[in-house]
Amino acid sequence: MADTLSLRALQAFEAAARLGSFARAAEELGISPAAVSQLIRGLEEQTGRRLFDRAKRSIQLNEAGREALPRLTAAFQDIRETSQILHHRVAQSRLVVSVPPSVATSWLPRRLPEFLVKEPNVSLRTREDHGPLDLEAERIDIRLSYGSFPNEVARIVSEVSDDVVAVCTKAYFDDHNCAADLGFFSTARLIETDWGGVAASFPSWTEFLGEPPSRQTHIVASSHAALSMAKAGLGVALVQKLYAAEPLRRGDLVLASPKRLAMPQSYCLSVRQAVSTRPMVVQFATWLTACLQADIAGH
């Protein structure tokens, strides 16, 4: 078997696998479907491995094809961007970023404009995900998770620790004893987050107070919901400093107690190995880490 594979055959395989069709790949590459099929068969013969399971009217990637596709897609994307640069054109970098739902709704939208102003030619897709993911199979470039998850195709680039704090509106605080100590919590309505069946758990009021709360609590499913209820004056919520930093700075919320409770796990930023050296991936990961650290340390 020759060591060097046909670049044209690799391109035909990548297009057909990505688009799920020889015909669509042929249209993209400007050749006939028969030529696409011939190139891929030649590649399979050269490597000694089948890449597709073929049926009469469809193709489906097998294990070997699924293993090769993400790396080839990333490689051809880099080639296209380099070609544009060499032709003195502006290259658009595409990023797929996965974050927890509350990060996507409570924090990231406020921070993202800063990055997009500096990098107007990035095409960004954000996903909201809980728990472990296969970054290669899902073709995710950057993953911010709460807690680290073993992933052979990803590399952890940073970990940032956070605390939870008790927050409420000033009006709510003033209406409940005006005392910035744990006595306040005997009369306040407490808002607690229960993440449900995900891999990590959220600190409870029992842990924060050192004893079970004396009043019934509101239970919500996300940090974003807890923060929204606190802003609406419905009680005092345990939320991460990451989310509380901006409303505290603006005066929308106040600390109901100086106490802080460490989150049991850190925010973990991972990048997919196949794209880990791409400049835009490195730049976004560095920027995101700096933003996390700044907001957590800011109040």
N, C-alpha and C positions, 0 to 999 in steps of 0.2 A: 504493500500500500504506500503510495506517495505521501510524503510528510505534508506537502502544501496542498490545501484544498482550494477548489475553485471559488474565487470571491463572488463570481456571478451566480454560482450554484447556492452558495450560502445566502446571498441576497434573495434568491428565488424562494428558498426554504423559509427565511424570516418573514417575507411578505405573505406567503401562503399561510403560514402558521398564525401570524398576527391577524390576518383578515379572515381566516377560516375558509378560504376558497382559492382554487387555482385560477379561476376566471378573474376574480377581483385582483389577485396578485399580478396576473398578466396585464390587466388594465393599468395598474399602478406602474409597472415596469416597462410598459410599451412593447410587449412581446405577446406571442400567442399562448393560450392555455397549454397547448401541446408542448411548447418550448419550456414552460415552467415545469410541467410534469417530467420532461426529459432531463432537465437540469437536476431536479430533486432525485430522480432515480439514479443518475450518475453519482450524486453525492452519497446516496445510500450504498451504492456499490463500492465506492472508494473507501468509505468508513467501515463497511461491513456491518452496519446497523440500520434497521428500518426506523424511520422517524415519524411516519404516519400509519394509522390503521385506516385502510381505504374501504369505502363502501361504494355502491353504484353512484350515488348522487352526493356523497359527502366525504369529508376527510376529518380525521380526529387525531390529535397528537397522542403518541404513546409516551412511555416513560422517558426514553432517550430524547424525544423531541421536546418534551416539557423541560427537561434539564438544560437543553441548549438554547431555547428561545430567549429567555430574559437576557442572557449575556450578549447574544447577537443583536437584539433590539437596542441595548445600551450602546454597543459598539458602533452600529450603523448610525445611531443618533449623534454620537460624537463625531463620526466622519462627516455627516451632513453639516454640523455646526462648524467644524474646521474648514470645510469647503466654502461655506458662506464667508467666514473670516478672510480666507485667502482671496476671495473675490470682492473684498472690501464692502461686504454687506453686513447688516446687523443680524447677528445670530440670535434666534429666540431659544432660550433654554426652558425646558419643561421640567417641572418638579411635581411629584406626587407626595403629599405630606399627610400622614395619619396622626391624629391627636385624639385624646379623650373627649367625649361630647361636651363637657363643661368648659374645657379649654377652648373648644371651637365656638362656643356661644358667649362665654363670660369674659374671655381674656384676649384670645388671638385677634379678633376683628379690630380691637383698639390698637394693637401693636403692628399689624401687618402693613398699614399704609406707609409707615416709616421705611420698611424694606422695599416696598414696591416703588416708592419715589426714587430710591437709589438705583433700583434695578427694574426699569420700566419694560425691559424686553423679556422678562421671565413670564412664562405661562404656568400659573400655579393651580393645582387641583388639591383641595383639602378634603379629607375623609374623617368621619367620626367613628372611632372604633374603641371597643373595650377589649381587654384581655390579650392573649397571645395571638400573633398573626405570622403567617409565612410571607415575609416581605418579597421573596423571589416570585412565588406563585401569584401574589396579588399585585406585583410590579409597583411596590411602594418604595420610594427613594429614601424617605426620612420618616422615622416613627418616634413620636413622643408618647411614652407610656408611663403610667403610675406603677412603679415596680419594674424590675428587669425580668425578661422572659428568655430562656435559652433559645437561641436561633442560630443555626449553623451558617446561614447565608447573610447574617447581619453582624455589624461591629458596633459596640457601644462606644460613643465618643465623649459623653459627659453624663454626670449624675448630679442632680441638684436637690438638696433637702429643703423641706418646707415645714411650717408649723400650722396648727389651727388656732384661731382666735375667736372669741365670742364678740359678735357685733350686733348692733341694733341702731335704730334712728335715735337722735338726741331726744326727740319728743317722747319716744317710748321709754328711754332710760330715765328721763326726768319724772315720768308718771309712775315709776316703780322704785320708790324709796330714795332716789338720788344718791345711792351709795355705791361707789366703785369698789365693791368687795363681794365676796361670795354670798353675802346676805341678800343682795339684789336678786339672786336666782331663785329664792324661795317664793317670790311673788311674780316673777316674769314667766311668760309662756315660752317654752324652749322649743327650738326647731332643730331636729336631728336628721341626718342623712343616712339612708340605708341603701347601699349600692346593689343590694340583692345578690344574684348568683354570679357575680364576677369574681376574679381571682383574688382581689384585694378587699379589705374592709375599711370602713371609715371610723375614726375615733368617736366614741360615744360620750354623752353627757356624764354618764357614771364615771368614766375615766377622767374627764375634765374636772369634775367636782370632787372626785375621791369618794363619792357615795351615790346611791341612786337618787335621781331627782325627786323632789317632793311634789311636783306637779306633773300632770299628764303632758306629753310632748306631741308636737306635730311631727310626723314622719314624712320625708320626701325622698325621691329616688335619685336626686342629683345635687351636686354642689350649687349649680346654677339656680335650681329651684329654691334651695335654702337661702341663697343670697337675695333672690327676688322677693321672697316673703319677708325677709328682714327689712329690705328697702321699703316695702309696702306698710311697715309698721305693725306687722302681725306677731312680732316676738323677737327673741334674741337667738341668733343662729351661730352654730359652729361652722366656720368656713376656713379654707386655706388662705394664708396671707397673700398668696399669688392673686387670688380673686378679690380680696378685701382691700388691697393696696390703693387702687384708684378711687373707689367710693369713700374710703377713709380720707384720702388726700383732698377730695372735693368737699368733704363735710357731709356727704349724704348719709354716712354711717359714723358711729363712734365705737370705741372699744368699751365693752361692758365690764371688762376686767383686764388688768395688766398681765394676767396669766397666759402663757402659751404652752401648747402641748405638741410635742414633736409628732409628725406623721410617721407611721411605722415603716414606710418605704419612701424612696426618693423618686423624683421624676427622672426617667431614664431616656436619653436621646440616642437612638440607634440609626445607622445608615446601612443601606444594602451594600454588600461587599462589591457587587458588580459595578456600582456607580460611585463608590466611596472616594475616588480621587477626582471626580469631576469638579471643576472649580466652583460651579454654582451650588452643588451639594455641600461642599466644604464651607462656602461662604454663608449659606442659609443656616447650617447647623451651628456655626460659630456665633452668628447673630442671634439665633433663638436661645442659645445657652446664656449669652450675655443679658438678654431681656429677662429671662427667668430669674437670674441671680439679682439683677437690679430691682425688680419688683418685690421679690421676697425680702430683700434687705432694706427696702425703702421706708418702712414704717416701724 
